[in-house]
Amino acid sequence: MEKNSVLEKNVEQQENNNVGADMKFCKHCGGKIHKDAVLCTLCGRQVEKMNENTQPQIIINNENNNSNVNTNTVGAVGVGNPKNKWVAFFLALFLGGIGAHKFYEGKILLGIIYLVFCWTGIPSFIGFIEAIIILFKPNPYYV
Ligand SMILES: [Zn+2]
């Protein structure tokens, strides 16, 4: 008796599985429809996407516009020797006529030119202008 009932259940399950393999449930009305059906035969609504639209169009736009321009120049921030802004400022302001700020910046040749022409008064005038320029520089600034 028990064996028979188990067998019957197995047969029943197999039948259910067979039906389930070919059929699916409509997500709108819940009715059993064929698994290949795109439109539900019971409620008429679309349950699957049309085959031609299943593959989404992938447009790969791979334009590479990288342009590495290296504009590192000597004298840029962080390059060269750091100089104290205020030392250079006061040297240019008071001793600019003899090129003291140029010597401080390590520009020995320019300093000598300032020194040679100090009697004309022009280097002290340039030194005054350079003192103002130094005023707008970061502290420390780099030469
Ligand atoms: Zn339906």
py3Dmol code that shows the C-alpha trace and the ligand (Angstrom):
import py3Dmol

protein = """\
ATOM      1  CA  MET A   1       0.000   0.000   0.000  1.00  0.00           C
ATOM      2  CA  GLU A   2       2.647   2.515   1.062  1.00  0.00           C
ATOM      3  CA  LYS A   3       4.879   1.713  -1.877  1.00  0.00           C
ATOM      4  CA  ASN A   4       2.011   2.224  -4.288  1.00  0.00           C
ATOM      5  CA  SER A   5       1.145   5.647  -2.883  1.00  0.00           C
ATOM      6  CA  VAL A   6       4.791   6.746  -3.128  1.00  0.00           C
ATOM      7  CA  LEU A   7       4.871   5.569  -6.749  1.00  0.00           C
ATOM      8  CA  GLU A   8       1.677   7.447  -7.510  1.00  0.00           C
ATOM      9  CA  LYS A   9       3.140  10.603  -6.002  1.00  0.00           C
ATOM     10  CA  ASN A  10       6.272  10.208  -8.096  1.00  0.00           C
ATOM     11  CA  VAL A  11       4.199   9.813 -11.258  1.00  0.00           C
ATOM     12  CA  GLU A  12       2.140  12.832 -10.284  1.00  0.00           C
ATOM     13  CA  GLN A  13       5.276  14.918  -9.719  1.00  0.00           C
ATOM     14  CA  GLN A  14       6.737  13.810 -13.021  1.00  0.00           C
ATOM     15  CA  GLU A  15       3.560  14.876 -14.805  1.00  0.00           C
ATOM     16  CA  ASN A  16       3.701  18.222 -13.045  1.00  0.00           C
ATOM     17  CA  ASN A  17       7.349  18.624 -14.012  1.00  0.00           C
ATOM     18  CA  ASN A  18       6.534  17.804 -17.626  1.00  0.00           C
ATOM     19  CA  VAL A  19       3.805  20.407 -17.685  1.00  0.00           C
ATOM     20  CA  GLY A  20       6.071  22.907 -15.918  1.00  0.00           C
ATOM     21  CA  ALA A  21       8.852  22.372 -18.448  1.00  0.00           C
ATOM     22  CA  ASP A  22       6.698  23.496 -21.349  1.00  0.00           C
ATOM     23  CA  MET A  23       4.575  26.017 -19.533  1.00  0.00           C
ATOM     24  CA  LYS A  24       5.120  29.159 -17.530  1.00  0.00           C
ATOM     25  CA  PHE A  25       2.937  31.486 -15.524  1.00  0.00           C
ATOM     26  CA  CYS A  26       1.894  34.835 -16.938  1.00  0.00           C
ATOM     27  CA  LYS A  27       3.269  37.596 -14.721  1.00  0.00           C
ATOM     28  CA  HIS A  28       0.120  39.664 -15.320  1.00  0.00           C
ATOM     29  CA  CYS A  29      -2.790  37.288 -14.855  1.00  0.00           C
ATOM     30  CA  GLY A  30      -0.991  34.230 -13.429  1.00  0.00           C
ATOM     31  CA  GLY A  31      -2.440  31.913 -16.052  1.00  0.00           C
ATOM     32  CA  LYS A  32      -0.474  29.003 -17.475  1.00  0.00           C
ATOM     33  CA  ILE A  33       0.893  29.829 -20.896  1.00  0.00           C
ATOM     34  CA  HIS A  34       3.442  28.211 -23.164  1.00  0.00           C
ATOM     35  CA  LYS A  35       7.047  28.973 -22.192  1.00  0.00           C
ATOM     36  CA  ASP A  36       7.827  30.365 -25.640  1.00  0.00           C
ATOM     37  CA  ALA A  37       4.842  32.672 -25.645  1.00  0.00           C
ATOM     38  CA  VAL A  38       5.672  36.344 -25.954  1.00  0.00           C
ATOM     39  CA  LEU A  39       2.070  37.420 -25.495  1.00  0.00           C
ATOM     40  CA  CYS A  40      -0.181  35.864 -22.849  1.00  0.00           C
ATOM     41  CA  THR A  41      -2.963  33.949 -24.570  1.00  0.00           C
ATOM     42  CA  LEU A  42      -5.261  34.530 -21.600  1.00  0.00           C
ATOM     43  CA  CYS A  43      -4.975  38.255 -20.931  1.00  0.00           C
ATOM     44  CA  GLY A  44      -3.246  39.341 -24.151  1.00  0.00           C
ATOM     45  CA  ARG A  45      -0.491  41.277 -22.435  1.00  0.00           C
ATOM     46  CA  GLN A  46       3.180  41.105 -23.312  1.00  0.00           C
ATOM     47  CA  VAL A  47       5.139  38.831 -20.959  1.00  0.00           C
ATOM     48  CA  GLU A  48       8.456  38.651 -22.802  1.00  0.00           C
ATOM     49  CA  LYS A  49      10.467  41.187 -24.691  1.00  0.00           C
ATOM     50  CA  MET A  50      10.539  40.788 -28.434  1.00  0.00           C
ATOM     51  CA  ASN A  51      13.534  38.759 -29.561  1.00  0.00           C
ATOM     52  CA  GLU A  52      15.022  41.444 -31.765  1.00  0.00           C
ATOM     53  CA  ASN A  53      15.217  43.816 -28.842  1.00  0.00           C
ATOM     54  CA  THR A  54      16.801  41.459 -26.345  1.00  0.00           C
ATOM     55  CA  GLN A  55      20.353  42.538 -27.178  1.00  0.00           C
ATOM     56  CA  PRO A  56      20.961  46.059 -25.957  1.00  0.00           C
ATOM     57  CA  GLN A  57      22.955  48.186 -28.322  1.00  0.00           C
ATOM     58  CA  ILE A  58      26.345  48.933 -26.860  1.00  0.00           C
ATOM     59  CA  ILE A  59      28.074  51.888 -28.405  1.00  0.00           C
ATOM     60  CA  ILE A  60      31.685  52.087 -27.351  1.00  0.00           C
ATOM     61  CA  ASN A  61      32.997  55.568 -27.778  1.00  0.00           C
ATOM     62  CA  ASN A  62      36.676  55.234 -27.157  1.00  0.00           C
ATOM     63  CA  GLU A  63      38.179  58.516 -28.162  1.00  0.00           C
ATOM     64  CA  ASN A  64      41.443  59.151 -26.414  1.00  0.00           C
ATOM     65  CA  ASN A  65      42.334  62.791 -26.357  1.00  0.00           C
ATOM     66  CA  ASN A  66      45.141  62.637 -23.837  1.00  0.00           C
ATOM     67  CA  SER A  67      47.815  65.196 -24.425  1.00  0.00           C
ATOM     68  CA  ASN A  68      50.606  65.322 -21.933  1.00  0.00           C
ATOM     69  CA  VAL A  69      52.211  68.702 -22.092  1.00  0.00           C
ATOM     70  CA  ASN A  70      55.095  69.068 -19.725  1.00  0.00           C
ATOM     71  CA  THR A  71      55.554  72.721 -18.934  1.00  0.00           C
ATOM     72  CA  ASN A  72      58.064  72.369 -16.144  1.00  0.00           C
ATOM     73  CA  THR A  73      60.523  75.195 -16.358  1.00  0.00           C
ATOM     74  CA  VAL A  74      63.358  76.203 -14.095  1.00  0.00           C
ATOM     75  CA  GLY A  75      62.091  78.814 -11.680  1.00  0.00           C
ATOM     76  CA  ALA A  76      58.621  77.336 -11.248  1.00  0.00           C
ATOM     77  CA  VAL A  77      57.254  76.905  -7.739  1.00  0.00           C
ATOM     78  CA  GLY A  78      59.115  74.189  -5.910  1.00  0.00           C
ATOM     79  CA  VAL A  79      62.056  74.243  -8.309  1.00  0.00           C
ATOM     80  CA  GLY A  80      65.335  75.930  -7.484  1.00  0.00           C
ATOM     81  CA  ASN A  81      66.537  77.498  -4.284  1.00  0.00           C
ATOM     82  CA  PRO A  82      64.044  78.893  -1.786  1.00  0.00           C
ATOM     83  CA  LYS A  83      64.647  82.534  -0.887  1.00  0.00           C
ATOM     84  CA  ASN A  84      63.106  84.482   1.947  1.00  0.00           C
ATOM     85  CA  LYS A  85      60.756  87.044   0.486  1.00  0.00           C
ATOM     86  CA  TRP A  86      61.309  89.672   3.196  1.00  0.00           C
ATOM     87  CA  VAL A  87      65.114  89.476   3.137  1.00  0.00           C
ATOM     88  CA  ALA A  88      65.061  90.028  -0.638  1.00  0.00           C
ATOM     89  CA  PHE A  89      62.455  92.778  -0.274  1.00  0.00           C
ATOM     90  CA  PHE A  90      64.483  94.889   2.195  1.00  0.00           C
ATOM     91  CA  LEU A  91      67.751  94.250   0.347  1.00  0.00           C
ATOM     92  CA  ALA A  92      66.164  95.454  -2.912  1.00  0.00           C
ATOM     93  CA  LEU A  93      64.533  98.429  -1.194  1.00  0.00           C
ATOM     94  CA  PHE A  94      67.579  99.777   0.696  1.00  0.00           C
ATOM     95  CA  LEU A  95      70.571  98.179  -1.025  1.00  0.00           C
ATOM     96  CA  GLY A  96      69.068  97.660  -4.472  1.00  0.00           C
ATOM     97  CA  GLY A  97      71.433 100.320  -5.870  1.00  0.00           C
ATOM     98  CA  ILE A  98      74.408  98.009  -5.340  1.00  0.00           C
ATOM     99  CA  GLY A  99      72.492  94.865  -6.370  1.00  0.00           C
ATOM    100  CA  ALA A 100      72.383  93.322  -2.885  1.00  0.00           C
ATOM    101  CA  HIS A 101      69.129  91.431  -3.640  1.00  0.00           C
ATOM    102  CA  LYS A 102      70.700  90.036  -6.823  1.00  0.00           C
ATOM    103  CA  PHE A 103      73.661  88.703  -4.843  1.00  0.00           C
ATOM    104  CA  TYR A 104      71.172  87.241  -2.335  1.00  0.00           C
ATOM    105  CA  GLU A 105      69.333  85.462  -5.143  1.00  0.00           C
ATOM    106  CA  GLY A 106      72.624  84.019  -6.357  1.00  0.00           C
ATOM    107  CA  LYS A 107      72.627  86.096  -9.531  1.00  0.00           C
ATOM    108  CA  ILE A 108      76.214  87.237  -9.046  1.00  0.00           C
ATOM    109  CA  LEU A 109      76.709  88.553 -12.581  1.00  0.00           C
ATOM    110  CA  LEU A 110      73.579  90.738 -12.381  1.00  0.00           C
ATOM    111  CA  GLY A 111      74.702  91.945  -8.951  1.00  0.00           C
ATOM    112  CA  ILE A 112      78.073  93.037 -10.383  1.00  0.00           C
ATOM    113  CA  ILE A 113      76.272  94.958 -13.188  1.00  0.00           C
ATOM    114  CA  TYR A 114      74.124  96.720 -10.530  1.00  0.00           C
ATOM    115  CA  LEU A 115      77.315  97.472  -8.586  1.00  0.00           C
ATOM    116  CA  VAL A 116      79.126  98.851 -11.649  1.00  0.00           C
ATOM    117  CA  PHE A 117      76.226 101.160 -12.572  1.00  0.00           C
ATOM    118  CA  CYS A 118      75.305 102.124  -9.010  1.00  0.00           C
ATOM    119  CA  TRP A 119      76.689 105.664  -9.574  1.00  0.00           C
ATOM    120  CA  THR A 120      74.030 106.318 -12.266  1.00  0.00           C
ATOM    121  CA  GLY A 121      71.190 105.772  -9.781  1.00  0.00           C
ATOM    122  CA  ILE A 122      69.424 103.510 -12.267  1.00  0.00           C
ATOM    123  CA  PRO A 123      70.080 100.249 -10.305  1.00  0.00           C
ATOM    124  CA  SER A 124      68.471 101.707  -7.164  1.00  0.00           C
ATOM    125  CA  PHE A 125      65.426 102.693  -9.237  1.00  0.00           C
ATOM    126  CA  ILE A 126      65.219  99.164 -10.709  1.00  0.00           C
ATOM    127  CA  GLY A 127      65.809  97.754  -7.212  1.00  0.00           C
ATOM    128  CA  PHE A 128      62.838  99.748  -5.888  1.00  0.00           C
ATOM    129  CA  ILE A 129      60.582  98.330  -8.626  1.00  0.00           C
ATOM    130  CA  GLU A 130      61.934  94.832  -7.963  1.00  0.00           C
ATOM    131  CA  ALA A 131      61.212  95.258  -4.260  1.00  0.00           C
ATOM    132  CA  ILE A 132      57.560  95.861  -5.161  1.00  0.00           C
ATOM    133  CA  ILE A 133      57.590  92.802  -7.460  1.00  0.00           C
ATOM    134  CA  ILE A 134      59.096  90.682  -4.659  1.00  0.00           C
ATOM    135  CA  LEU A 135      56.279  91.922  -2.410  1.00  0.00           C
ATOM    136  CA  PHE A 136      53.769  89.997  -4.543  1.00  0.00           C
ATOM    137  CA  LYS A 137      55.784  86.779  -4.523  1.00  0.00           C
ATOM    138  CA  PRO A 138      55.023  83.852  -2.195  1.00  0.00           C
ATOM    139  CA  ASN A 139      57.217  83.326   0.830  1.00  0.00           C
ATOM    140  CA  PRO A 140      59.559  81.611   0.318  1.00  0.00           C
ATOM    141  CA  TYR A 141      59.971  82.158  -3.390  1.00  0.00           C
ATOM    142  CA  TYR A 142      62.232  80.129  -5.639  1.00  0.00           C
ATOM    143  CA  VAL A 143      65.021  81.300  -7.903  1.00  0.00           C
TER     144      VAL A 143
END
"""
ligand_1 = """\
1
ZN
Zn -1.969 36.828 -18.742
"""
view = py3Dmol.view(width=600, height=400)
view.addModel(protein, "pdb")
view.setStyle({"model": 0}, {"cartoon": {"style": "trace"}})
view.addModel(ligand_1, "xyz")
view.setStyle({"model": 1}, {"stick": {}})
view.zoomTo()
view.show()
